[in-house]
Amino acid sequence: MLAVMARDPDFDPCRLVEHDSGEFSLTFDDFDDYVDIFDEQGWLGNGYAWEGVVQVLLAERTPEVLDLVEFDSEADLFSVRAADTEPLLEVAATIRDAVVDLDVLADAITRAEEQGLLD
């Protein structure tokens, strides 16, 4: 059983979920506005693709966060888990930056492809 926390602007455009275990998940599924950017580069803009984008951006900005999170995406949902909310704030900020500046997103898609993170 899990309880979805109230929408928090610090985590926009994602949703934060608190699990009964005390862990947290951050989810993002608002793919529609960004599918064309992925499609232009030959990729589906699904949860797995967003996972690759986030990994590339985190490795560049805050690589230590990668050791604190566990990715658990599916085709229709980007999802990442952590023991507390701090690393998830970084993930949310990373996604927010990519959806606000589509050049950041397009560049991250290219780099994720080069690193084999979109396979």
C-alpha positions, 0 to 999 in steps of 0.5 A: 500500500502506498500513499500519494503525497500532496502535490508539491511545487518543489517536485513539479512536474513530477509526483512524489509518492511515500511508500509504507516501507518509508521509501519514496518514489518520484514519478513522471508521465507527462510525455505527450508534449515531448514525444516529438523531440524524442521522435526526431532523434528516432526514439520513443519518449517513454519512461525508459527514454526519460530514464536515460535522459535523467541519468545523463543529466544527473551524471553531469550535474550531481553524479552523487545522486545516482548512487542514492536512487534506484530507477524503476521506469516502465514504458508508460512511467518514469519512476525512481526510488530513494530512501529520502526525498533529497535526491528526488528533489534533484531528479525533479529539478533535472526533469524540470530543466529538461522540460523548460529548456527543450535544447537541454532535453534534445542534447540529453537525448543525443548524449543518452543515445551515445552512451547506450542509455536509450537501448 
